[in-house]
Amino acid sequence: MKSYFDEGEEFDDKRKERRWNLPIPVRVKGTLRDGAAFEEESITTEVGPFGMCVLISKDVHVNDTLVIVAPEERFESPAKVVSVHAVGANKHRIRVHFTPPATFKREAAAKKYIYDLEENNWVGYMEAETYYNSKLEPFGRIQGTTIVRMDSDQVLFHVKGERVYDTRGNCIGHIM
């Protein structure tokens, strides 16, 4: 089955690639202009097959080369900084593009997000046998293709293929 991270997926955005608003823990490694090496743990604000946006405190510049490590995804790649935006005191939102042939895919990730395409945001995630809501709280148990409330056996969702449906049959999101 085709993944929503695949290159050929069509979307309405004018960007070259689809981007997803997923909070993925990453380590950013690089060397500053003064020659000092750094390594900083952060989280993504957007991810796509060929790049991501990350919040960091270090002063990096367009065209700098960094290494992005996403341990939960089993992903590591050199990346080129393509934009830098200050978002506060000592906080920068940087966009990086991975050095080809690296492509970011989520197949290896233990944490599977449930992503609402219309809202362009994740609504929860599944990890091991637990469903977590958007507040990162354990909220449900995964029992086969059904997700039930943690504190009762009330059915919350049904999993069918790469989609999750509410009890009325409405798709609440795609599994990524």
C-alpha positions as CSV (number, residue, x, y, z in Angstrom):
1,M,0.0,0.0,0.0
2,K,1.3,3.5,-0.9
3,S,2.4,5.7,2.0
4,Y,1.3,9.3,2.4
5,F,5.0,10.1,2.6
6,D,5.6,8.8,-0.9
7,E,7.0,11.3,-3.4
8,G,4.2,10.9,-6.0
9,E,1.4,11.8,-3.6
10,E,-0.6,14.7,-5.0
11,F,-1.6,17.7,-3.0
12,D,-3.0,21.2,-3.5
13,D,-0.1,23.1,-2.0
14,K,2.2,25.1,-4.3
15,R,5.3,23.6,-2.5
16,K,7.5,21.0,-4.2
17,E,6.6,18.4,-1.5
18,R,3.8,17.7,1.0
19,R,4.7,18.7,4.5
20,W,3.2,17.3,7.7
21,N,2.9,19.1,11.0
22,L,4.4,16.3,13.2
23,P,6.4,16.8,16.4
24,I,9.3,14.4,15.9
25,P,12.2,14.4,18.3
26,V,15.5,15.1,16.5
27,R,19.2,15.8,17.3
28,V,20.8,18.5,15.2
29,K,24.6,18.3,14.8
30,G,26.8,20.9,13.1
31,T,29.7,23.3,13.3
32,L,29.2,27.0,13.9
33,R,31.0,29.7,11.9
34,D,33.6,30.1,14.8
35,G,34.5,26.4,14.3
36,A,32.7,25.2,17.5
37,A,30.9,21.9,17.1
38,F,27.4,21.6,18.5
39,E,24.7,19.0,19.1
40,E,21.3,20.0,20.2
41,E,18.1,18.1,20.9
42,S,14.9,19.6,19.4
43,I,11.6,18.8,17.8
44,T,10.3,19.3,14.3
45,T,7.6,21.7,13.4
46,E,7.1,20.2,9.9
47,V,8.4,17.2,8.1
48,G,8.4,16.0,4.5
49,P,10.2,13.4,2.4
50,F,13.1,15.6,1.5
51,G,13.4,18.0,4.5
52,M,12.0,19.4,7.7
53,C,11.7,22.4,9.9
54,V,13.3,22.3,13.3
55,L,13.5,24.8,16.2
56,I,17.1,25.3,17.5
57,S,19.0,27.8,19.6
58,K,22.2,27.9,17.6
59,D,23.0,30.6,15.1
60,V,23.2,28.7,11.8
61,H,23.1,30.2,8.3
62,V,21.6,29.4,4.9
63,N,23.8,26.8,3.1
64,D,25.4,25.5,6.3
65,T,25.5,21.7,6.4
66,L,24.1,19.9,9.4
67,V,23.4,16.3,10.4
68,I,19.8,15.5,11.4
69,V,19.2,12.4,13.5
70,A,15.7,11.2,14.3
71,P,16.3,8.2,16.6
72,E,12.7,7.1,16.9
73,E,12.4,7.1,13.1
74,R,15.8,5.3,12.7
75,F,16.8,8.2,10.4
76,E,20.1,10.1,10.0
77,S,21.1,12.3,7.1
78,P,23.3,15.3,6.2
79,A,21.1,18.3,5.4
80,K,21.6,21.7,3.9
81,V,20.0,24.7,5.7
82,V,17.7,26.5,3.2
83,S,16.1,29.1,5.5
84,V,16.5,30.5,8.9
85,H,13.9,32.6,10.8
86,A,14.2,34.1,14.2
87,V,11.2,33.2,16.4
88,G,12.4,34.6,19.7
89,A,15.5,35.2,21.8
90,N,18.0,32.5,20.9
91,K,15.4,30.5,19.0
92,H,15.4,29.9,15.3
93,R,13.1,27.9,13.0
94,I,15.3,26.4,10.3
95,R,14.3,24.5,7.2
96,V,16.7,21.9,6.0
97,H,16.8,19.7,2.9
98,F,18.3,16.3,3.1
99,T,21.3,15.4,1.0
100,P,20.1,13.0,-1.8
101,P,19.4,10.2,-1.9
102,A,18.2,10.5,1.7
103,T,14.4,10.4,2.0
104,F,12.5,10.7,5.3
105,K,10.0,7.9,5.7
106,R,8.1,6.8,8.8
107,E,7.8,3.1,8.3
108,A,10.5,2.3,10.9
109,A,8.9,4.6,13.6
110,A,7.2,2.9,16.6
111,K,5.0,6.0,17.1
112,K,2.3,6.1,14.4
113,Y,0.5,9.4,14.1
114,I,-3.2,9.8,13.2
115,Y,-3.1,12.7,10.8
116,D,-6.2,14.8,9.8
117,L,-5.5,15.9,6.2
118,E,-8.2,18.6,6.2
119,E,-6.9,20.2,9.3
120,N,-3.2,19.5,8.4
121,N,-2.5,18.4,11.9
122,W,-2.2,15.2,14.0
123,V,-5.0,14.3,16.3
124,G,-3.3,11.5,18.3
125,Y,-0.8,8.7,17.9
126,M,-0.5,5.0,18.6
127,E,2.5,3.5,20.2
128,A,2.8,-0.2,21.2
129,E,-0.7,-1.0,22.4
130,T,-1.7,2.5,23.6
131,Y,-3.5,5.4,21.9
132,Y,-2.4,8.9,23.0
133,N,-4.6,11.9,22.4
134,S,-3.3,15.3,21.1
135,K,-2.5,16.3,24.7
136,L,0.0,13.4,24.8
137,E,-2.1,11.6,27.4
138,P,-2.6,7.9,27.2
139,F,-6.3,7.7,26.4
140,G,-7.0,4.3,24.8
141,R,-6.0,0.7,24.4
142,I,-5.5,-0.8,21.0
143,Q,-7.2,-4.2,20.7
144,G,-6.7,-5.6,17.2
145,T,-8.3,-3.1,14.8
146,T,-10.3,-1.3,17.6
147,I,-9.2,1.4,20.0
148,V,-11.1,1.5,23.2
149,R,-11.1,4.0,26.1
150,M,-8.3,3.3,28.7
151,D,-10.8,3.5,31.6
152,S,-13.6,1.3,30.0
153,D,-14.3,-0.8,27.0
154,Q,-16.1,2.0,25.2
155,V,-15.1,1.9,21.5
156,L,-13.4,5.1,20.3
157,F,-12.1,4.2,16.9
158,H,-11.7,1.5,14.3
159,V,-8.5,1.0,12.3
160,K,-8.9,0.0,8.7
161,G,-5.8,-0.2,6.6
162,E,-4.0,3.1,6.9
163,R,-7.0,5.1,8.2
164,V,-8.8,5.5,11.5
165,Y,-12.6,5.9,11.7
166,D,-14.9,7.0,14.5
167,T,-17.8,4.8,15.6
168,R,-20.1,6.5,12.9
169,G,-17.7,5.5,10.1
170,N,-16.2,9.0,9.6
171,C,-12.5,9.0,8.8
172,I,-10.7,11.0,11.5
173,G,-7.2,10.6,10.0
174,H,-4.6,8.7,8.1
175,I,-1.9,6.6,9.9
176,M,1.6,7.9,9.4
